């Protein structure tokens, strides 16, 4: 109803339904970019698409350019095209096997493609060389692989490791709370959900757009758990 009222008001003020609709879209886009981030940034998307085309051209000329293959694989992970990412990583594996970051991303693509055990081996190899790799990101990314596959016990130690690196992550607190609820640790689970909300409230303004989603999810799950 509020959206219709806004459209009617703008139509009355501007006298053109298409201009009114355009103004509404601009308003929603501005609010999203400021507070939420659900809509992809068109400028970043355009830049990323250009870089992907550039990398495809490089690989077409030199199919064994491991760094370009790695970068392409990371872009595919960002797009959640894990099977395509795995294809690129497999082509670069012989040359990049000593690179912890490569093994992390390669392992993630393998795990997300269905071979969690093999992916975990690559992750462990990466973390053995660099325990604080990417400031703990691999721990939560793999924890979410286990969560998405219903293995909450498997996710728990990874979330604990992530928590030892991040003391105020809304995402980490939310996932820990959700996992503990699934494992029957209700009091601890609720406590972590409250921590997720508190971490969002205490986060600096530039980080709130990222944390807001997890705080909302924590509030919704906490209401169901009470």
N, C-alpha and C positions, 0 to 999 in steps of 0.2 A: 504493500500500500504506500509506504514512504517513497519507494522508487517511482511509482506512478505519479505521486503528488509532485515530486521533484521534476519529473518530465513535464507534467502539465504546467507547472509554474514557469519553467524555462521556455516552454512553447509559447506561453502567454507573453512572456517578456521579450522573446527574440523573434517570434512570429514565423519560425521555420522549424519543423520537426526534426530535420536532419542536423541542423546546427545545435538544437537542444540535445539530441542524442550524442553528438560529438562532445559537447561540454560535459555531459554526464560521464562519458568514457574517460575524458581527461581527468575529471575529479576522482573517479575510482582508481585510475592508474596512479595518480599522484599519492593518494592515500595508501595504496598498496606498496608503492616504492618506499614510502616514508616509514610505514609501520609493520607491514606484513611480509612482502617479498614473494607472494604466491605467483605473480605474473613475472615471467622472465624478462630481464632487462634487454630490450631490443638492440641496444648498442653493443652490449657484451655478446649477445647471440650472433650479431652480424660479424663482429671481430673474430669470434670463435669459428664460425663457418668459413671465414676467409683463411684462417690458420689451418683448418682441416683440409681445405682444398690444396693449400700450399704443401702440406705434408704428403698428401696423396701424389702430388706431382713429383716430389722428391723420391718417394718409394717406387714410383713407376720407373724412374731412371735408375735408381739404385735400390733393388729389393732387399739388400742386406744392411741398410742403414739402420742400425739397432736403436739409436737415439730417436730417430723419427718414428720408428715402429712403437717404441715405448710411449712417446707422446701421443700418438694416435690411440693407443690402447687406453691411456688415461682419459682422453676425450670420450671414448666409447663408454667407459665406466661412468663418467658424468652424465651420459645420456641413458644409462642403465641398459645398454646393449652389451651384456656381459659376454655373450658368445663371440661377438665380433671382436671385443677387446681381447679375449683369449687367443683368437687367431693371430692378432698382431703380436701379442706377447710371446707366443710359441715360436714365431719366426725370429724373435730377438733373443730367445732364452740362452743360446750358446754363448753369446757375447756379453750378456748382462747378468749372468748367474751370480756374480759377486756383488751386485748392487742391491743393498737392502730395500731401497724404495721400490725397485723393479720387482723384487720377489714378493713384497707386500701386495702391490697392485696385481701382479700375475696370480698370486694365491687367491686374492679376492675374486678375480674373474673366474677362476677355476671353481671356487666354492659356490659362487652364485650360479654357475652353470650346472651344479648338481653334485660335484665331487668334493664334498666338504673335507673329507680326510686328506686328500691330496692338497687341497688349498691350505689346510691348516699346517701341513708340513712346510710349505713355502713360507707361510707366515712365521712359523717358529724359526726358520733359517734367517729370515729378515731380522727378527727381534733379538736373536742371539748375537748378531753383529751390532745391532743398534737398538738397545732396549727402550730408548725414549724417542724412537723414530716418529717424526711428524707430530711431536708433542702428544703421543698416546693415541692418535687417531686410529691406528690399526686395531687396537683392542676393542673399541666400541663398534667399529665397522664389522668386525668378525663376530662380536657378541650379537649384533643384529641379524647376522646370517643364522646363528643358532636359534635366536628368538623366532625368526620367520619360519623356521623348520620345527618349531615346537620343542626344542631341546633347551629348556630353561636352566637346567642344572649345568649344561655345558656353557651357557652364556655367563653364569654367575662369576666364575673366577676372572674372566676377561673384563667384566664390568668392575670388579674389585681392583684390578690392575689399572684400569682407566681412572678410577676414582683416586688412586694413590698419586696420580700425576695431576689430575684436575680436581681441585678442592671446591669448585663452585660452578659446575656445569649443569644447567637445567636439563639438558639432554641425558647426561649420565645419570642424574638423580631420578629422572622419570623412568628410564629403562630399568634401573636398579629396583625402583619401587614396583614396577609392573612385573618384573621377574620374581621378586620376593612374594608378591601376592599369588602368582601362579604356583609357587612352591609351598604355599600355605603359611608363609611367615607374614601374617596380616598386619600385626602391629608395626613391624619393621618396614613393610611395604608402604603403609600409610605415612610413616615418618619420612621416608624418602620422597614421596609425592609432595609432601609439605615443603621439603627442602628444595624441590624443583621450582615450586612457586616462589619461595623466598629468594632463591638465587636469581630468578628473573627480575624480581622487584629491586634487587640490589645491583643488578648488572648495569654497566655504563650505557649511555644512550645509543652508542654505535652498535652495541651487541644485542640490544633488546629485540631488534627485528628478527634475529636468529632464534633467540630464546623464547619469544612470545608463543610460538607454536607448541613448544614442549610444556610451557606453563599451562596453556589451555588444555592440552591432553591430560596433564596431571590433575587439573581441577575436575575434569569430566570423570576420570577414573576414580578419583577420591570420592566424588559424590556417589558413584556406584558401590564403592567399597564400604561406605559408612552404614 
